[in-house]
Amino acid sequence: KQWYQRRVAITAGTDDCGGAFTMGCLGGAVFSAIKGFRIAPPGIKSRLLGMTTSVKVKAPVLGGNFGTWGLTFAACDCTLIYIRNKEDHWNSITAGAATGGILSLRSGPQAAVTSAIIGGVLLAMIEGISIGITRMGAEQFKPVMPTLPDAA
């Protein structure tokens, strides 16, 4: 690819971090709302208050965790693209493994290796599904031999 066709590392990092933060906040809001509603004292007013309090407290935390993961993944992915000078599925899989390992380093080497394996396997599954969907979608655009009407 030419230099103007590649994702710039800065925009890739902010895009991935912002997207992951948004997904984490929205998912955290849904799950926190359900949990806050269920554990609140009886009464609709108490349950709604418990739900909103739970969302305000927990959703930004989950969003921040997702954002950290997205930024670390983008940094690893862009670094691998730069080092290998190639943009393919192996970069994403390796970046997922590296991200899992980096984010769990504080828990020790065994946890880092385990998280790296899990991150690599998850990204391999995501990339495999992506390849499968792309191939299924490409089937409809294969050229078909036109049939000519019989001249009778």
ZAFIMI-589972 format. One record per residue: residue number from 1; residue in one letter; x, y, z of N, C-alpha, C in turn. Coordinates in nm, 4 decimals, always signed. Last residue first. Layout:
# ZAFIMI-589972
k	r	npx	npy	npz	capx	capy	capz	cpx	cpy	cpz
NUM	A	X	Y	Z	X	Y	Z	X	Y	Z $
...
***
This chain:
# ZAFIMI-589972
k	r	npx	npy	npz	capx	capy	capz	cpx	cpy	cpz
152	A	-3.3729	-2.0681	-3.2918	-3.4511	-2.1765	-3.3502	-3.5147	-2.1402	-3.4797 $
151	A	-3.1141	-2.0122	-3.1004	-3.1670	-1.9594	-3.2262	-3.2426	-2.0732	-3.2947 $
150	D	-3.1387	-1.9842	-2.7548	-3.1241	-2.0732	-2.8700	-3.1862	-2.0095	-2.9926 $
149	P	-2.9711	-1.7175	-2.5850	-3.0956	-1.7851	-2.6248	-3.0704	-1.8692	-2.7496 $
148	L	-2.6859	-1.7776	-2.3870	-2.7433	-1.7169	-2.5053	-2.8727	-1.7900	-2.5416 $
147	T	-2.5858	-1.7050	-2.0622	-2.6448	-1.8058	-2.1523	-2.7127	-1.7323	-2.2676 $
146	P	-2.2740	-1.6003	-1.9227	-2.4082	-1.5705	-1.9733	-2.4583	-1.6818	-2.0659 $
145	M	-2.1208	-1.7189	-1.6406	-2.1210	-1.7302	-1.7862	-2.2621	-1.7006	-1.8377 $
144	V	-2.0589	-1.4892	-1.3843	-2.1386	-1.6018	-1.4303	-2.1379	-1.6018	-1.5824 $
143	P	-1.8173	-1.3887	-1.1429	-1.8764	-1.3750	-1.2757	-1.9481	-1.5057	-1.3169 $
142	K	-1.9074	-1.3387	-0.8036	-1.8324	-1.4159	-0.9024	-1.8989	-1.4009	-1.0386 $
141	F	-2.0512	-1.2174	-0.6059	-1.9946	-1.1291	-0.7068	-1.9088	-1.2037	-0.8091 $
140	Q	-2.1273	-1.4030	-0.4208	-2.2322	-1.3427	-0.5005	-2.1793	-1.2526	-0.6111 $
139	E	-1.8899	-1.4679	-0.2893	-1.9533	-1.5658	-0.3782	-2.0552	-1.4999	-0.4698 $
138	A	-1.8214	-1.2769	-0.1062	-1.7587	-1.2677	-0.2377	-1.8219	-1.3641	-0.3378 $
137	G	-1.9497	-1.3556	+0.1256	-1.9996	-1.2380	+0.0555	-1.9429	-1.2255	-0.0846 $
136	M	-1.7869	-1.5679	+0.1973	-1.9278	-1.5937	+0.1647	-1.9878	-1.4758	+0.0883 $
135	R	-1.5470	-1.4298	+0.2456	-1.5548	-1.5284	+0.1364	-1.6986	-1.5594	+0.0984 $
134	T	-1.6219	-1.2726	+0.4659	-1.5750	-1.2090	+0.3424	-1.5852	-1.3055	+0.2250 $
133	I	-1.6814	-1.4691	+0.6523	-1.7882	-1.3798	+0.6072	-1.7489	-1.3118	+0.4769 $
132	G	-1.4231	-1.5841	+0.6823	-1.5364	-1.6635	+0.6351	-1.6489	-1.5775	+0.5813 $
131	I	-1.2770	-1.3672	+0.7862	-1.2387	-1.4263	+0.6574	-1.3549	-1.5055	+0.5992 $
130	S	-1.4162	-1.3344	+1.0303	-1.4102	-1.2256	+0.9328	-1.3743	-1.2774	+0.7936 $
129	I	-1.3592	-1.5746	+1.1565	-1.4987	-1.5426	+1.1219	-1.5027	-1.4324	+1.0165 $
128	G	-1.0821	-1.5355	+1.1849	-1.1345	-1.6483	+1.1076	-1.2777	-1.6249	+1.0650 $
127	E	-1.0742	-1.3130	+1.3541	-1.0203	-1.3016	+1.2182	-1.0702	-1.4150	+1.1295 $
126	I	-1.1897	-1.4293	+1.5843	-1.2511	-1.3122	+1.5209	-1.2033	-1.2987	+1.3766 $
125	M	-1.0024	-1.6327	+1.6368	-1.1427	-1.6670	+1.6073	-1.2121	-1.5507	+1.5369 $
124	A	-0.7770	-1.4767	+1.6852	-0.7746	-1.5727	+1.5748	-0.9171	-1.6137	+1.5367 $
123	L	-0.8593	-1.3389	+1.9123	-0.8402	-1.2645	+1.7887	-0.8315	-1.3570	+1.6683 $
122	L	-0.8687	-1.5609	+2.0914	-0.9882	-1.4802	+2.0631	-0.9748	-1.4027	+1.9326 $
121	V	-0.5992	-1.6432	+2.0848	-0.7050	-1.7347	+2.0387	-0.8323	-1.6568	+2.0056 $
120	G	-0.4697	-1.4168	+2.1927	-0.4372	-1.4646	+2.0581	-0.5461	-1.5545	+2.0017 $
119	G	-0.5890	-1.4045	+2.4497	-0.6025	-1.2932	+2.3552	-0.5740	-1.3352	+2.2123 $
118	I	-0.5011	-1.6522	+2.5557	-0.6445	-1.6259	+2.5400	-0.6671	-1.5126	+2.4396 $
117	I	-0.2242	-1.6062	+2.5544	-0.2806	-1.7180	+2.4774	-0.4294	-1.6939	+2.4521 $
116	A	-0.2128	-1.3872	+2.7279	-0.1636	-1.3738	+2.5906	-0.2206	-1.4847	+2.5023 $
115	S	-0.3068	-1.4988	+2.9643	-0.3861	-1.3948	+2.8982	-0.3417	-1.3728	+2.7542 $
114	T	-0.0915	-1.6758	+3.0137	-0.2279	-1.7265	+2.9970	-0.3150	-1.6246	+2.9245 $
113	V	+0.1198	-1.4938	+3.0400	+0.1233	-1.5947	+2.9334	-0.0176	-1.6488	+2.9067 $
112	A	+0.0307	-1.3497	+3.2648	+0.0565	-1.2810	+3.1384	+0.0569	-1.3797	+3.0219 $
111	A	+0.0196	-1.5448	+3.4625	-0.1051	-1.4797	+3.4209	-0.0875	-1.4090	+3.2870 $
110	Q	+0.2954	-1.5968	+3.4778	+0.2026	-1.7038	+3.4418	+0.0687	-1.6458	+3.3942 $
109	P	+0.4087	-1.3493	+3.5577	+0.4376	-1.4063	+3.4260	+0.3398	-1.5155	+3.3840 $
108	G	+0.1754	-1.1165	+3.7182	+0.2813	-1.2161	+3.7145	+0.2968	-1.2783	+3.5773 $
107	S	+0.0039	-0.9076	+3.7139	-0.0374	-1.0265	+3.7891	+0.0654	-1.1376	+3.7856 $
106	R	+0.1060	-0.7211	+3.5433	+0.1129	-0.6926	+3.6872	+0.0760	-0.8128	+3.7716 $
105	L	+0.0433	-0.8168	+3.2877	+0.1799	-0.8327	+3.3401	+0.1889	-0.8101	+3.4907 $
104	S	-0.1901	-0.7881	+3.1521	-0.1934	-0.8705	+3.2735	-0.0539	-0.8948	+3.3305 $
103	L	-0.1407	-0.6335	+2.9296	-0.2363	-0.5830	+3.0281	-0.2437	-0.6678	+3.1547 $
102	I	+0.0415	-0.7939	+2.7846	+0.0835	-0.6652	+2.8417	-0.0105	-0.6208	+2.9534 $
101	G	-0.1171	-1.0158	+2.7036	-0.0006	-1.0320	+2.7899	+0.0398	-0.9032	+2.8594 $
100	G	-0.3136	-0.8948	+2.5427	-0.3512	-0.9752	+2.6587	-0.2370	-0.9915	+2.7563 $
99	T	-0.1428	-0.7785	+2.3511	-0.2272	-0.6953	+2.4366	-0.2703	-0.7704	+2.5613 $
98	A	-0.0324	-1.0047	+2.2273	+0.0548	-0.9105	+2.2986	-0.0254	-0.8224	+2.3944 $
97	A	-0.2641	-1.1165	+2.1152	-0.1864	-1.1918	+2.2140	-0.0976	-1.0978	+2.2956 $
96	G	-0.3362	-0.9069	+1.9428	-0.4284	-0.9516	+2.0465	-0.3569	-1.0289	+2.1559 $
95	A	-0.1122	-0.9032	+1.7759	-0.1412	-0.7860	+1.8592	-0.2386	-0.8214	+1.9704 $
94	T	-0.1426	-1.1500	+1.6494	-0.0260	-1.1279	+1.7355	-0.0483	-1.0082	+1.8281 $
93	I	-0.3805	-1.0946	+1.5117	-0.3735	-1.2072	+1.6047	-0.2579	-1.1879	+1.7024 $
92	S	-0.3067	-0.8752	+1.3549	-0.4145	-0.8623	+1.4528	-0.4084	-0.9737	+1.5567 $
91	N	-0.1008	-0.9881	+1.1972	-0.0742	-0.8727	+1.2834	-0.1803	-0.8604	+1.3923 $
90	W	-0.2307	-1.1846	+1.0533	-0.1353	-1.2253	+1.1571	-0.1004	-1.1104	+1.2499 $
89	H	-0.3778	-1.0591	+0.8570	-0.4476	-1.1095	+0.9753	-0.3514	-1.1483	+1.0874 $
88	D	-0.1770	-0.7743	+0.7491	-0.2539	-0.8967	+0.7291	-0.3154	-0.9422	+0.8611 $
87	E	+0.0337	-0.5665	+0.6082	-0.0901	-0.5549	+0.6843	-0.1754	-0.6783	+0.6542 $
86	K	+0.3792	-0.5096	+0.6439	+0.2731	-0.5882	+0.5839	+0.1500	-0.5773	+0.6721 $
85	N	+0.6094	-0.4476	+0.7768	+0.5793	-0.3779	+0.6523	+0.4738	-0.4533	+0.5712 $
84	R	+0.6800	-0.5369	+1.0246	+0.6681	-0.6370	+0.9189	+0.6479	-0.5749	+0.7811 $
83	I	+0.6870	-0.2900	+1.1683	+0.8011	-0.3825	+1.1705	+0.7964	-0.4776	+1.0514 $
82	Y	+0.4341	-0.1737	+1.1129	+0.5578	-0.1021	+1.0819	+0.6768	-0.1979	+1.0733 $
81	I	+0.2627	-0.3703	+1.2076	+0.2527	-0.3288	+1.0677	+0.3808	-0.2584	+1.0259 $
80	L	+0.3392	-0.3718	+1.4779	+0.3630	-0.4903	+1.3947	+0.3535	-0.4570	+1.2463 $
79	T	+0.2512	-0.1163	+1.5518	+0.3936	-0.1512	+1.5633	+0.4262	-0.2717	+1.4760 $
78	C	-0.0230	-0.1407	+1.5138	+0.0525	-0.0457	+1.4307	+0.2024	-0.0743	+1.4363 $
77	D	-0.0751	-0.3356	+1.7150	-0.1068	-0.3616	+1.5745	-0.0268	-0.2698	+1.4830 $
76	C	+0.0014	-0.2057	+1.9522	+0.0678	-0.3301	+1.9120	+0.0463	-0.3582	+1.7634 $
75	A	-0.1786	+0.0114	+1.9454	-0.0343	+0.0351	+1.9496	+0.0425	-0.0891	+1.9050 $
74	A	-0.4244	-0.1229	+1.9476	-0.3891	-0.0391	+1.8326	-0.2388	-0.0129	+1.8286 $
73	F	-0.4104	-0.2460	+2.2025	-0.4202	-0.3266	+2.0814	-0.3774	-0.2468	+1.9590 $
72	T	-0.4077	-0.0192	+2.3661	-0.2934	-0.1105	+2.3676	-0.2927	-0.1976	+2.2429 $
71	L	-0.6613	+0.0860	+2.3018	-0.5410	+0.1641	+2.2762	-0.4171	+0.0751	+2.2730 $
70	G	-0.8325	-0.1241	+2.3868	-0.8315	-0.0782	+2.2478	-0.7061	-0.0005	+2.2128 $
69	W	-0.7759	-0.1408	+2.6638	-0.7507	-0.2562	+2.5771	-0.7404	-0.2113	+2.4309 $
68	T	-0.8639	+0.1123	+2.7391	-0.7235	+0.0745	+2.7599	-0.6869	-0.0425	+2.6707 $
67	G	-1.1358	+0.0839	+2.6769	-1.0540	+0.1828	+2.6080	-0.9057	+0.1535	+2.6207 $
66	F	-1.2146	-0.1104	+2.8634	-1.2210	-0.1411	+2.7207	-1.1340	-0.0444	+2.6406 $
65	N	-1.1735	+0.0404	+3.0970	-1.1014	-0.0861	+3.0763	-1.1001	-0.1246	+2.9285 $
64	G	-1.3536	+0.2505	+3.0532	-1.2102	+0.2769	+3.0642	-1.1266	+0.1521	+3.0437 $
63	G	-1.5951	+0.1066	+3.0583	-1.5543	+0.1787	+2.9384	-1.4056	+0.2095	+2.9389 $
62	L	-1.5939	+0.0241	+3.3235	-1.5836	-0.0766	+3.2189	-1.5430	-0.0123	+3.0866 $
61	V	-1.6190	+0.2808	+3.4361	-1.5055	+0.1947	+3.4707	-1.4859	+0.0885	+3.3635 $
60	P	-1.8619	+0.3806	+3.3397	-1.7360	+0.4446	+3.2992	-1.6129	+0.3599	+3.3308 $
59	A	-2.0434	+0.1882	+3.4680	-2.0270	+0.1943	+3.3231	-1.8982	+0.2662	+3.2808 $
58	K	-2.0519	+0.2253	+3.7537	-1.9824	+0.1115	+3.6932	-1.9573	+0.1230	+3.5436 $
57	V	-2.1836	+0.4651	+3.8307	-2.0611	+0.4225	+3.8977	-1.9826	+0.3214	+3.8133 $
56	K	-2.4073	+0.4969	+3.6690	-2.3134	+0.6088	+3.6835	-2.1806	+0.5646	+3.7423 $
55	V	-2.5346	+0.2473	+3.7094	-2.4835	+0.2835	+3.5765	-2.3800	+0.3948	+3.5881 $
54	S	-2.6028	+0.2663	+3.9797	-2.5147	+0.1598	+3.9346	-2.4538	+0.1925	+3.7985 $
53	T	-2.7817	+0.4819	+3.9706	-2.6579	+0.4910	+4.0491	-2.5571	+0.3872	+4.0033 $
52	T	-2.9865	+0.3767	+3.8128	-2.9086	+0.4905	+3.7638	-2.7780	+0.5069	+3.8407 $
51	M	-3.0745	+0.1612	+3.9824	-3.0298	+0.1375	+3.8459	-2.9418	+0.2526	+3.7960 $
50	G	-3.1523	+0.2900	+4.2140	-3.0444	+0.1918	+4.2191	-2.9865	+0.1645	+4.0815 $
49	L	-3.3652	+0.4392	+4.1072	-3.2511	+0.5078	+4.1667	-3.1305	+0.4146	+4.1748 $
48	L	-3.5335	+0.2294	+4.0312	-3.4820	+0.3207	+3.9285	-3.3609	+0.3987	+3.9801 $
47	R	-3.5807	+0.1175	+4.2860	-3.5163	+0.0368	+4.1813	-3.4597	+0.1260	+4.0705 $
46	S	-3.7118	+0.3233	+4.4193	-3.5841	+0.2729	+4.4712	-3.5092	+0.1951	+4.3638 $
45	K	-3.9416	+0.3425	+4.2583	-3.8532	+0.4584	+4.2739	-3.7153	+0.4142	+4.3225 $
44	I	-4.0598	+0.0875	+4.2860	-4.0128	+0.1315	+4.1547	-3.9160	+0.2492	+4.1656 $
43	G	-3.9755	-0.1482	+4.5297	-4.0352	-0.0177	+4.5015	-3.9755	+0.0375	+4.3737 $
42	P	-3.7108	-0.3049	+4.7194	-3.8392	-0.3047	+4.6473	-3.8966	-0.1642	+4.6327 $
41	P	-3.3619	-0.2098	+4.6657	-3.4772	-0.2440	+4.7506	-3.6074	-0.2385	+4.6709 $
40	A	-3.1620	-0.3537	+4.3968	-3.2169	-0.2401	+4.4719	-3.3327	-0.2862	+4.5604 $
39	I	-3.0832	-0.5584	+4.2345	-3.0365	-0.5625	+4.3736	-3.0906	-0.4470	+4.4582 $
38	R	-3.2036	-0.5030	+3.9840	-3.2349	-0.6278	+4.0553	-3.1958	-0.6246	+4.2027 $
37	F	-3.0977	-0.2592	+3.9038	-3.2424	-0.2717	+3.9202	-3.2760	-0.3939	+4.0054 $
36	G	-2.8279	-0.3241	+3.8847	-2.8720	-0.2233	+3.9810	-3.0209	-0.2296	+4.0076 $
35	K	-2.8364	-0.5100	+3.6715	-2.7934	-0.5523	+3.8051	-2.8402	-0.4535	+3.9121 $
34	I	-2.9300	-0.3451	+3.4625	-3.0027	-0.4671	+3.4999	-2.9666	-0.5092	+3.6422 $
33	A	-2.7309	-0.1487	+3.4611	-2.8713	-0.1121	+3.4827	-2.9520	-0.2334	+3.5273 $
32	S	-2.5035	-0.2956	+3.4032	-2.5136	-0.2291	+3.5331	-2.6579	-0.1903	+3.5637 $
31	F	-2.5615	-0.3777	+3.1406	-2.5476	-0.4777	+3.2467	-2.5582	-0.4157	+3.3864 $
30	V	-2.5786	-0.1223	+3.0122	-2.6871	-0.2209	+3.0045	-2.6789	-0.3189	+3.1216 $
29	A	-2.3341	-0.0011	+3.0741	-2.4593	+0.0629	+3.1146	-2.5743	-0.0378	+3.1144 $
28	G	-2.1519	-0.1739	+2.9560	-2.1524	-0.1594	+3.1009	-2.2795	-0.0958	+3.1515 $
27	G	-2.2147	-0.1244	+2.6888	-2.2357	-0.2580	+2.7452	-2.2404	-0.2535	+2.8968 $
26	L	-2.1415	+0.1500	+2.6821	-2.2773	+0.1069	+2.6483	-2.3075	-0.0315	+2.7057 $
25	C	-1.8705	+0.1421	+2.7639	-1.9693	+0.2229	+2.8371	-2.1114	+0.1761	+2.8090 $
24	G	-1.7592	-0.0304	+2.5704	-1.7542	-0.0645	+2.7116	-1.8557	+0.0129	+2.7933 $
23	M	-1.8061	+0.1174	+2.3368	-1.8663	-0.0154	+2.3533	-1.8682	-0.0569	+2.4996 $
22	T	-1.6488	+0.3446	+2.3985	-1.7932	+0.3575	+2.3770	-1.8629	+0.2237	+2.3955 $
21	F	-1.3934	+0.2311	+2.4143	-1.4498	+0.3000	+2.5303	-1.6017	+0.3101	+2.5183 $
20	A	-1.3665	+0.1391	+2.1514	-1.3701	+0.0421	+2.2608	-1.4288	+0.1053	+2.3868 $
19	G	-1.3645	+0.3851	+2.0167	-1.4660	+0.2842	+1.9876	-1.4798	+0.1829	+2.0991 $
18	G	-1.1371	+0.5057	+2.1318	-1.2691	+0.5667	+2.1454	-1.3815	+0.4680	+2.1190 $
17	C	-0.9360	+0.3235	+2.0546	-0.9579	+0.3548	+2.1959	-1.0978	+0.4125	+2.2167 $
16	D	-0.9569	+0.3267	+1.7749	-0.9769	+0.2021	+1.8488	-1.0057	+0.2280	+1.9959 $
15	D	-0.9093	+0.6034	+1.7255	-1.0311	+0.5362	+1.6777	-1.0587	+0.4107	+1.7593 $
14	T	-0.6575	+0.6431	+1.8398	-0.7726	+0.7150	+1.8937	-0.9044	+0.6525	+1.8484 $
13	G	-0.5044	+0.4614	+1.6837	-0.5105	+0.4513	+1.8294	-0.6311	+0.5210	+1.8876 $
12	A	-0.5439	+0.5580	+1.4268	-0.5833	+0.4205	+1.4587	-0.5978	+0.4044	+1.6093 $
11	T	-0.4354	+0.8117	+1.4445	-0.5795	+0.7996	+1.4239	-0.6274	+0.6582	+1.4543 $
10	I	-0.1651	+0.7362	+1.4900	-0.2361	+0.8242	+1.5842	-0.3872	+0.8081	+1.5678 $
9	A	-0.0964	+0.5764	+1.2685	-0.0964	+0.5194	+1.4031	-0.1755	+0.6050	+1.5025 $
8	V	-0.3004	+0.5810	+0.9810	-0.1968	+0.6476	+1.0590	-0.2095	+0.5996	+1.2030 $
7	R	-0.3515	+0.3249	+0.7547	-0.4042	+0.3937	+0.8723	-0.2876	+0.4556	+0.9476 $
6	R	-0.2544	+0.3834	+0.4110	-0.2417	+0.3167	+0.5398	-0.3085	+0.3974	+0.6491 $
5	Q	-0.2573	+0.5337	+0.1847	-0.3611	+0.4338	+0.1981	-0.3587	+0.3640	+0.3334 $
4	Y	-0.0379	+0.6951	+0.1687	-0.1656	+0.7616	+0.1939	-0.2814	+0.6626	+0.2078 $
3	W	+0.1701	+0.5200	+0.1075	+0.1698	+0.5841	+0.2379	+0.0344	+0.6479	+0.2694 $
2	Q	+0.0328	+0.2273	-0.0569	+0.1027	+0.3550	-0.0574	+0.0887	+0.4206	+0.0800 $
1	K	+0.0836	-0.1191	+0.0000	+0.0000	+0.0000	+0.0000	+0.0874	+0.1245	+0.0000 $
***
